[in-house]
């Protein structure tokens, strides 16, 4: 019986990504081929035209700001015209372009890539790391997203996985993953809170854990609150100070902006352990006046950083308060507070959390790795016969339909355990109305257009009658895969219309198919090149082993028929192997490898049994 | 129905009466005796049963029923009680990746969707606190959450499982939120709160005592207990008849009623083992048939299956091993199987000879030699062992 296919869990972060798996019974982080546990979520196009990913992409960011794409997660699945995107564009060093249906494209060199494609490049890198770890193809993964991601953002993340050649078994909420990793293998019982302040997003979830069941009671967050915002506060402070001193606005210079961003992040990290940080950026710009280059020099204290970002810390606690209220719990009901995300290393954040929840947060988890580990545990429990853990997750945002007057009627409130379904009867709003348009919305705002539109459809052929007479039954359903479907039925005629909300990640199905088509060739090639390489080196080492064993075996079996036969055969296999190596063809290589490893096994047996005994 | 059976103003004794909806305000105007009878009526019961269970004299019970009817607290009802006997469902014949016991459970829960209250569905008492509700919900989720059957072929069972899980969630949400629970109880007056345990005992009149006993007899906990005993007996009978699949279904049902009973879980394990053994024998027969028909690959697969089901089946292991050797398959696997056969029956010479042969083909002459020697010790006339041992002598 063959081993199960390997499954992995991926934490696709705003700044860094991590891949993990369950090995035996323990979840472990898979190190990158260069030995790192964190892979920066950065993609770049080098001057040479080569696509770079991860650490090397990040390292060249300063010299190549406009073609280095970072923090794609903040943009994925969003609309170009949305306020958050417009706001974000102001501080981004790379260029965004509006796509055909208000989606976002990133300009990288001559190409315009969707964010799904950018993220897929990071995912593929992690996939390759995992394949190097297992020594065989890896296709199944659980990918995490912030709990507060809406349907479009989740779908877009799933598409990114698809483009990277991964079958995304499940999109998992990050705080839930963190709780899984925290509770796995321990006999935890009770209610816990996960406070996840990452690079780009903030999430807080309250859940009840017991007997391997992780029941999410409530979750909330903000997809535009994270380390990047802390960095921008520092950047703004630097830019403002510089403008006051030299009268130059550094934001106009992309390269300066990138250096500022880098310096701000470094200073922020440094201030988690020290009280004061020096920022030195020589030759930050050369003003047109020809007065010579200007240098930026500043000193940032921990107090100043806390002052610059105090509203951000407060906002996170306000959200936590809201979530606790929705869970109908008091802070004292919680058994444990788990801190996740690099930003929770900031002393001020840890302090606020402690003050708010009234107890010391748990220190047992690694804030950078815990999410990926949880994803791996979930992936493993899904494919296992009798999984050890079970997640009861919730919808992070309410689902509803637009009703007359431009308002929303919510059918599935947020924090409802999935899978779920609900039905409600609506009436026509005008006399003689024969059609109704059903607009499916996600969000908490009472005004329809302030919510995310997931999809819409029209129910026609209603009986002509006075308003309020015709009854339409609307059913919402979220299945266990998280897919939303909505149907509307004319109660009288039984006429039915429905949609399954899928293509809302910004890419249409056709676009996705096209990308996959183009990727197909590339991936096939990449895979076979890697496989050929692996087989070659395996074959080479086997040849070496057989050649070493050959004289021993010859000596030991000098006067037997078996010996003569086997040695003749082995010599033939060696010849074939040499031919296969010259040929460099995958099937020839594997065939020869099979043959030769049998010989090697036989020889090893002979040497061990006879050599040691005789 | 004879005339004598009928009660004027109520109908035949076999007719049902039901508690009228919204009796909350009415309750104020009822006498204690009337309240007792109303409690016995419950959601709906046949008149004859109410009289029997009320613990009162028949004329008294009838007069109380009549006055309740006059006050509008009960109404005549035509109820077809759902039959609790498992009916044949097309679903039970469907080929899906579920064991028969789980399939049966799912079908039963699905039927229960229609008639059980939230309390019954979660299997908790009416006065259960939030913790108990959530615990029951988590326990049942472990069985009925669709993720338990991730990427399995469930056919129509996927929809059934999702439906059951949704109801579990609804029951959990309703019962763990005090406001919602109160609303639910108000909407379902037939759900009766159990009598508070602090009821003064000394003042209990014989009538009251009888009434309490009658009500206790219908108490879900005792009902369960009785049902559990019945199921246990049934399961034992089935096991005696070697009908393990059916026994497992019954035992699983019983375990659900009484999850802490170790006798039940032991029996269930025993039944499962026996069933596997039975299935292994079937696979073995299938394999031998296939081998005779010359369908060797299928035969090898069936042998593997048989061994997976029952690792102690030495015949399957030995035949499987020799077949794999014959097919030129994975020697390591064949060796393992042969080893298993030898371990199971250490005194079987032919198993030993087979293992020796396999060791020899794998190049492990020394071990092979030892195995052949063991063979000869058990069967001094074993020709193959003798011949091979002679050949193996050259190593010295």
Boltz contact constraints between the chains, C-beta under 6 A:
constraints:
  - contact:
      token1: [A, 210]
      token2: [B, 138]
      max_distance: 6.0
  - contact:
      token1: [A, 213]
      token2: [B, 138]
      max_distance: 6.0
  - contact:
      token1: [A, 382]
      token2: [B, 150]
      max_distance: 6.0
  - contact:
      token1: [A, 390]
      token2: [B, 142]
      max_distance: 6.0
  - contact:
      token1: [A, 390]
      token2: [B, 145]
      max_distance: 6.0
  - contact:
      token1: [A, 417]
      token2: [B, 169]
      max_distance: 6.0
  - contact:
      token1: [A, 419]
      token2: [B, 162]
      max_distance: 6.0
  - contact:
      token1: [A, 420]
      token2: [B, 166]
      max_distance: 6.0
  - contact:
      token1: [A, 480]
      token2: [B, 146]
      max_distance: 6.0
  - contact:
      token1: [A, 602]
      token2: [B, 363]
      max_distance: 6.0
  - contact:
      token1: [A, 605]
      token2: [B, 363]
      max_distance: 6.0
  - contact:
      token1: [A, 605]
      token2: [B, 364]
      max_distance: 6.0
  - contact:
      token1: [A, 606]
      token2: [B, 363]
      max_distance: 6.0
  - contact:
      token1: [A, 609]
      token2: [B, 364]
      max_distance: 6.0
  - contact:
      token1: [A, 609]
      token2: [B, 365]
      max_distance: 6.0
  - contact:
      token1: [A, 609]
      token2: [B, 366]
      max_distance: 6.0
  - contact:
      token1: [A, 613]
      token2: [B, 366]
      max_distance: 6.0
  - contact:
      token1: [A, 614]
      token2: [B, 395]
      max_distance: 6.0
